[in-house]
């Protein structure tokens, strides 16, 4: 016999649940769209560690800047990228890393 569904159970819409969580390894997409985009060239293609899922959901400010967003919302993530991965000649500690927030559409699972 099937268990009745709890009528108070919330069902999340597409995009409400983050694709990644703190501690996940991700790669920043390596693409070069035309126009102004907020992911610096020097981090594209690099691997990073998700430190934080930023709440609440936010609009994609890149698409919004071109008038194409229509209110769609996803997550931003705070990422840590080792400085040695960005600049191989970096003379500082192996523990040093860049912290940057990146929108979900730019991230790939490693």
Secondary structure by P-SEA (a helix, b strand, c coil): ccccccccbbbbcccccccccccbbbbccccccccccccccccccbbbbbcccccccccaaaaaaaccccbbbbbbbbbbbccccccccccccccbbbbbbbcccccccc
